[in-house]
Amino acid sequence: MQPVIVIPARLGSTRLPEKVLADIAGAPMIVQVLRRALESGVGPVLVAAGEAAIVDAVRAAGGEAVLTDPDLPSGSDRIHAALEAWDPDRRYDVVVNVQGDLPTLDPALIRAALAPLAADDAVDIATIAAEIVREEERDNPNVVKAVAPLTPERRIARALTFTRATAPWGDGPLYHHIGLYAYRRAALDRFVALPPGVLERREKLEQLRALEAGMRIDVALVDAVPLGVDAPDDLERARALLAARP
């Protein structure tokens, strides 16, 4: 595989406006995410920016960025557009989509997302999940569940579905889906060309479009859920965590 990491980022955010440019430990959040991605050692890192201010911040830090249409409907569309402009010769055949609000992301999680693609050529898209350990998250619709036959011994399995409901039923673990994806380049091309799916619109989960179209998504089990910065409290926590880094 020849992977590239692409980080979609835009300024629009309802709960925390312009959060990707918020200062964290002396650098904009998008630059901290860029650094975590580079630390993974997976491959080159590109920021797919919705606004020129993000491009400027990334380039000032020595990173690479491409300006994309701010009105693109999703992060997947944004990374596809950026990659088509940046790599028209298609040197890179695997694309890792890392969200732009994960400044404390463990780089090992990026590597983990590639494992299902390396394990089986039939996998179109790979993603990661962690076992839910907090009881209140089991019934929280904001915690998306990956339904896959994962076990402590079987740490990669095919996703049967993703849902905001509490699923599967019965005794046993539930898995918190982490929205970090690795696409085969051809699968990303196909995905962004698909119309929104029935279940995608109902659950507001983009990955259901791929499953509804017959694409295969495999899930790798990881040990922890990264901190996503969605609110002011998350931002302060991220600042404290990165300030404490050696």
C-alpha positions as a Markdown table, in Angstrom:
| # | Residue | x | y | z |
|---|---|---|---|---|
| 1 | Met | 0.0 | 0.0 | 0.0 |
| 2 | Gln | 1.0 | 3.6 | -0.6 |
| 3 | Pro | -1.0 | 5.6 | 1.9 |
| 4 | Val | -1.5 | 9.3 | 2.3 |
| 5 | Ile | -3.2 | 11.0 | 5.3 |
| 6 | Val | -5.7 | 13.7 | 4.5 |
| 7 | Ile | -7.2 | 15.9 | 7.2 |
| 8 | Pro | -10.4 | 17.7 | 6.3 |
| 9 | Ala | -10.9 | 21.0 | 8.1 |
| 10 | Arg | -13.2 | 24.0 | 7.8 |
| 11 | Leu | -14.0 | 26.9 | 10.0 |
| 12 | Gly | -17.8 | 26.3 | 10.4 |
| 13 | Ser | -18.6 | 24.8 | 13.8 |
| 14 | Thr | -21.8 | 25.4 | 15.6 |
| 15 | Arg | -20.7 | 24.8 | 19.2 |
| 16 | Leu | -17.1 | 26.0 | 18.9 |
| 17 | Pro | -16.7 | 28.5 | 16.0 |
| 18 | Glu | -13.3 | 28.4 | 14.2 |
| 19 | Lys | -12.1 | 25.6 | 16.5 |
| 20 | Val | -9.5 | 24.3 | 14.1 |
| 21 | Leu | -7.6 | 27.5 | 14.5 |
| 22 | Ala | -7.8 | 27.6 | 18.3 |
| 23 | Asp | -4.5 | 27.8 | 20.0 |
| 24 | Ile | -3.4 | 24.6 | 21.8 |
| 25 | Ala | 0.1 | 24.6 | 23.3 |
| 26 | Gly | 1.3 | 27.3 | 21.1 |
| 27 | Ala | -0.1 | 26.1 | 17.7 |
| 28 | Pro | -3.4 | 26.1 | 16.0 |
| 29 | Met | -5.4 | 22.9 | 16.6 |
| 30 | Ile | -5.1 | 21.9 | 12.9 |
| 31 | Val | -1.3 | 22.1 | 13.2 |
| 32 | Gln | -1.4 | 19.8 | 16.3 |
| 33 | Val | -3.5 | 17.3 | 14.3 |
| 34 | Leu | -1.0 | 17.6 | 11.5 |
| 35 | Arg | 1.8 | 16.8 | 13.9 |
| 36 | Arg | 0.0 | 13.7 | 15.3 |
| 37 | Ala | -0.5 | 12.5 | 11.8 |
| 38 | Leu | 3.1 | 12.9 | 10.8 |
| 39 | Glu | 4.1 | 11.1 | 14.0 |
| 40 | Ser | 2.3 | 8.0 | 12.8 |
| 41 | Gly | 4.9 | 7.6 | 10.1 |
| 42 | Val | 2.3 | 6.3 | 7.7 |
| 43 | Gly | 3.0 | 8.6 | 4.8 |
| 44 | Pro | 2.7 | 12.2 | 3.6 |
| 45 | Val | 0.0 | 14.4 | 5.3 |
| 46 | Leu | -2.2 | 16.8 | 3.5 |
| 47 | Val | -4.8 | 19.2 | 4.9 |
| 48 | Ala | -8.0 | 19.6 | 2.9 |
| 49 | Ala | -9.0 | 23.1 | 3.9 |
| 50 | Gly | -12.4 | 24.8 | 3.4 |
| 51 | Glu | -10.9 | 28.3 | 3.9 |
| 52 | Ala | -7.7 | 30.2 | 3.1 |
| 53 | Ala | -7.0 | 30.9 | 6.7 |
| 54 | Ile | -6.6 | 27.2 | 7.4 |
| 55 | Val | -4.2 | 26.9 | 4.4 |
| 56 | Asp | -2.2 | 29.8 | 5.7 |
| 57 | Ala | -1.9 | 28.3 | 9.2 |
| 58 | Val | -0.8 | 24.9 | 7.9 |
| 59 | Arg | 1.7 | 26.3 | 5.5 |
| 60 | Ala | 3.2 | 28.6 | 8.1 |
| 61 | Ala | 3.9 | 25.5 | 10.1 |
| 62 | Gly | 5.6 | 23.8 | 7.2 |
| 63 | Gly | 2.7 | 21.6 | 6.3 |
| 64 | Glu | 0.9 | 21.0 | 3.0 |
| 65 | Ala | -2.6 | 22.1 | 2.4 |
| 66 | Val | -5.1 | 22.4 | -0.5 |
| 67 | Leu | -8.0 | 24.9 | -0.6 |
| 68 | Thr | -11.3 | 23.2 | -1.4 |
| 69 | Asp | -14.8 | 24.4 | -2.0 |
| 70 | Pro | -16.2 | 25.4 | 1.5 |
| 71 | Asp | -19.7 | 24.2 | 0.5 |
| 72 | Leu | -18.7 | 20.5 | 0.0 |
| 73 | Pro | -21.2 | 18.4 | 1.9 |
| 74 | Ser | -18.9 | 16.2 | 3.9 |
| 75 | Gly | -15.3 | 15.5 | 5.0 |
| 76 | Ser | -15.2 | 12.6 | 2.5 |
| 77 | Asp | -16.0 | 14.9 | -0.4 |
| 78 | Arg | -13.4 | 17.3 | 0.9 |
| 79 | Ile | -10.6 | 14.8 | 1.1 |
| 80 | His | -11.5 | 13.5 | -2.3 |
| 81 | Ala | -11.4 | 16.9 | -3.9 |
| 82 | Ala | -8.1 | 17.8 | -2.3 |
| 83 | Leu | -6.5 | 14.5 | -3.3 |
| 84 | Glu | -7.6 | 14.8 | -6.9 |
| 85 | Ala | -5.9 | 18.2 | -7.0 |
| 86 | Trp | -2.8 | 17.2 | -5.1 |
| 87 | Asp | -2.2 | 13.7 | -6.6 |
| 88 | Pro | -3.8 | 13.7 | -10.1 |
| 89 | Asp | -1.4 | 10.9 | -11.1 |
| 90 | Arg | -2.8 | 8.7 | -8.3 |
| 91 | Arg | 0.6 | 7.7 | -6.8 |
| 92 | Tyr | -1.2 | 7.0 | -3.5 |
| 93 | Asp | -3.7 | 4.2 | -3.5 |
| 94 | Val | -4.9 | 4.3 | 0.2 |
| 95 | Val | -6.3 | 7.4 | 1.9 |
| 96 | Val | -6.6 | 7.8 | 5.7 |
| 97 | Asn | -9.2 | 10.4 | 6.7 |
| 98 | Val | -8.2 | 11.9 | 10.1 |
| 99 | Gln | -10.6 | 14.4 | 11.6 |
| 100 | Gly | -9.3 | 17.9 | 12.1 |
| 101 | Asp | -10.5 | 18.1 | 15.7 |
| 102 | Leu | -8.3 | 15.3 | 17.3 |
| 103 | Pro | -5.2 | 17.2 | 18.5 |
| 104 | Thr | -4.3 | 14.6 | 21.1 |
| 105 | Leu | -4.8 | 11.6 | 18.8 |
| 106 | Asp | -2.5 | 8.7 | 19.5 |
| 107 | Pro | -0.6 | 8.2 | 16.2 |
| 108 | Ala | -0.9 | 4.4 | 16.7 |
| 109 | Leu | -4.6 | 4.7 | 16.0 |
| 110 | Ile | -3.9 | 5.9 | 12.5 |
| 111 | Arg | -1.7 | 2.8 | 11.9 |
| 112 | Ala | -4.4 | 0.6 | 13.4 |
| 113 | Ala | -6.9 | 1.9 | 10.8 |
| 114 | Leu | -4.7 | 0.5 | 8.0 |
| 115 | Ala | -4.6 | -3.0 | 9.4 |
| 116 | Pro | -7.8 | -4.3 | 7.9 |
| 117 | Leu | -6.8 | -3.2 | 4.4 |
| 118 | Ala | -3.4 | -4.9 | 4.8 |
| 119 | Ala | -5.1 | -8.1 | 6.0 |
| 120 | Asp | -7.6 | -8.6 | 3.2 |
| 121 | Asp | -7.7 | -7.2 | -0.3 |
| 122 | Ala | -11.5 | -7.5 | -0.3 |
| 123 | Val | -11.9 | -4.7 | 2.2 |
| 124 | Asp | -13.0 | -1.4 | 0.7 |
| 125 | Ile | -12.9 | 0.8 | 3.8 |
| 126 | Ala | -11.4 | 0.3 | 7.2 |
| 127 | Thr | -12.1 | 2.0 | 10.5 |
| 128 | Ile | -11.6 | 1.6 | 14.3 |
| 129 | Ala | -13.7 | 1.1 | 17.4 |
| 130 | Ala | -13.1 | 0.7 | 21.2 |
| 131 | Glu | -15.1 | -1.2 | 23.8 |
| 132 | Ile | -17.6 | 1.0 | 25.7 |
| 133 | Val | -16.6 | 1.1 | 29.3 |
| 134 | Arg | -18.9 | 3.8 | 30.7 |
| 135 | Glu | -22.4 | 2.5 | 31.3 |
| 136 | Glu | -24.0 | 5.8 | 30.3 |
| 137 | Glu | -22.5 | 5.6 | 26.8 |
| 138 | Arg | -24.3 | 2.4 | 26.0 |
| 139 | Asp | -27.6 | 4.2 | 25.5 |
| 140 | Asn | -26.3 | 7.5 | 24.4 |
| 141 | Pro | -27.3 | 8.2 | 20.7 |
| 142 | Asn | -24.3 | 10.5 | 20.3 |
| 143 | Val | -22.0 | 7.5 | 20.8 |
| 144 | Val | -22.2 | 5.6 | 17.6 |
| 145 | Lys | -21.9 | 1.8 | 17.9 |
| 146 | Ala | -20.0 | -0.4 | 15.5 |
| 147 | Val | -21.8 | -3.8 | 15.2 |
| 148 | Ala | -19.1 | -6.3 | 14.3 |
| 149 | Pro | -18.1 | -9.8 | 15.7 |
| 150 | Leu | -15.1 | -8.4 | 17.5 |
| 151 | Thr | -13.5 | -10.3 | 20.5 |
| 152 | Pro | -10.3 | -9.8 | 22.5 |
| 153 | Glu | -8.8 | -12.5 | 20.3 |
| 154 | Arg | -10.4 | -11.3 | 17.0 |
| 155 | Arg | -9.4 | -7.7 | 16.8 |
| 156 | Ile | -10.4 | -7.2 | 13.1 |
| 157 | Ala | -13.9 | -8.1 | 11.9 |
| 158 | Arg | -16.3 | -7.1 | 9.2 |
| 159 | Ala | -18.8 | -4.4 | 10.1 |
| 160 | Leu | -22.4 | -5.5 | 9.9 |
| 161 | Thr | -23.8 | -2.0 | 10.6 |
| 162 | Phe | -23.3 | 1.2 | 12.6 |
| 163 | Thr | -26.1 | 2.7 | 14.7 |
| 164 | Arg | -26.9 | 5.2 | 17.3 |
| 165 | Ala | -29.1 | 2.7 | 19.0 |
| 166 | Thr | -27.9 | 0.3 | 21.7 |
| 167 | Ala | -26.8 | -2.7 | 19.7 |
| 168 | Pro | -26.4 | -5.6 | 19.5 |
| 169 | Trp | -28.9 | -6.8 | 22.0 |
| 170 | Gly | -28.0 | -9.2 | 24.8 |
| 171 | Asp | -25.1 | -9.7 | 27.2 |
| 172 | Gly | -21.6 | -8.7 | 25.9 |
| 173 | Pro | -19.6 | -5.7 | 24.9 |
| 174 | Leu | -20.6 | -2.8 | 22.8 |
| 175 | Tyr | -18.1 | -1.0 | 20.6 |
| 176 | His | -17.8 | 2.8 | 20.3 |
| 177 | His | -17.1 | 3.6 | 16.7 |
| 178 | Ile | -14.3 | 6.1 | 16.1 |
| 179 | Gly | -14.7 | 8.1 | 13.0 |
| 180 | Leu | -11.2 | 7.6 | 11.5 |
| 181 | Tyr | -11.3 | 5.9 | 8.1 |
| 182 | Ala | -8.8 | 4.3 | 5.7 |
| 183 | Tyr | -10.2 | 4.0 | 2.1 |
| 184 | Arg | -8.8 | 2.3 | -0.9 |
| 185 | Arg | -8.5 | 5.1 | -3.5 |
| 186 | Ala | -11.0 | 3.4 | -5.8 |
| 187 | Ala | -13.4 | 2.9 | -2.9 |
| 188 | Leu | -13.3 | 6.6 | -2.1 |
| 189 | Asp | -14.0 | 7.5 | -5.7 |
| 190 | Arg | -17.0 | 5.2 | -5.7 |
| 191 | Phe | -18.2 | 6.4 | -2.3 |
| 192 | Val | -18.4 | 10.1 | -3.0 |
| 193 | Ala | -20.2 | 9.3 | -6.3 |
| 194 | Leu | -23.0 | 7.5 | -4.5 |
| 195 | Pro | -26.3 | 9.2 | -3.5 |
| 196 | Pro | -27.1 | 9.4 | 0.2 |
| 197 | Gly | -28.6 | 6.2 | 1.5 |
| 198 | Val | -31.9 | 5.6 | 3.2 |
| 199 | Leu | -30.4 | 4.5 | 6.5 |
| 200 | Glu | -27.7 | 7.2 | 6.2 |
| 201 | Arg | -30.4 | 9.9 | 6.1 |
| 202 | Arg | -32.3 | 8.3 | 9.0 |
| 203 | Glu | -29.3 | 7.7 | 11.4 |
| 204 | Lys | -27.2 | 10.6 | 10.0 |
| 205 | Leu | -24.3 | 8.3 | 9.6 |
| 206 | Glu | -22.4 | 8.6 | 6.4 |
| 207 | Gln | -20.8 | 5.2 | 6.5 |
| 208 | Leu | -24.2 | 3.5 | 6.1 |
| 209 | Arg | -24.2 | 4.7 | 2.5 |
| 210 | Ala | -21.2 | 2.5 | 1.8 |
| 211 | Leu | -22.8 | -0.6 | 3.5 |
| 212 | Glu | -26.1 | 0.0 | 1.7 |
| 213 | Ala | -24.2 | 0.0 | -1.6 |
| 214 | Gly | -22.6 | -3.3 | -0.8 |
| 215 | Met | -19.2 | -2.0 | 0.1 |
| 216 | Arg | -17.2 | -3.8 | 2.7 |
| 217 | Ile | -16.1 | -2.0 | 5.9 |
| 218 | Asp | -13.8 | -3.8 | 8.4 |
| 219 | Val | -13.3 | -2.6 | 11.9 |
| 220 | Ala | -10.1 | -2.9 | 14.0 |
| 221 | Leu | -10.4 | -3.0 | 17.8 |
| 222 | Val | -8.3 | -0.4 | 19.6 |
| 223 | Asp | -8.0 | 0.3 | 23.3 |
| 224 | Ala | -9.2 | 3.9 | 23.7 |
| 225 | Val | -11.4 | 6.6 | 22.2 |
| 226 | Pro | -9.4 | 9.8 | 21.3 |
| 227 | Leu | -10.5 | 13.2 | 22.6 |
| 228 | Gly | -12.6 | 15.0 | 20.0 |
| 229 | Val | -12.8 | 18.8 | 20.5 |
| 230 | Asp | -16.4 | 19.7 | 20.2 |
| 231 | Ala | -17.0 | 22.2 | 23.1 |
| 232 | Pro | -15.0 | 24.7 | 25.2 |
| 233 | Asp | -14.4 | 22.1 | 27.9 |
| 234 | Asp | -12.9 | 19.7 | 25.4 |
| 235 | Leu | -10.6 | 22.5 | 24.2 |
| 236 | Glu | -9.3 | 23.2 | 27.7 |
| 237 | Arg | -8.7 | 19.5 | 28.3 |
| 238 | Ala | -6.7 | 19.2 | 25.1 |
| 239 | Arg | -4.7 | 22.2 | 26.1 |
| 240 | Ala | -3.9 | 20.6 | 29.4 |
| 241 | Leu | -3.0 | 17.3 | 27.8 |
| 242 | Leu | -0.6 | 18.8 | 25.3 |
| 243 | Ala | 0.9 | 21.2 | 27.8 |
| 244 | Ala | 1.9 | 18.2 | 29.8 |
| 245 | Arg | 3.6 | 16.4 | 26.9 |
| 246 | Pro | 7.4 | 16.1 | 27.4 |
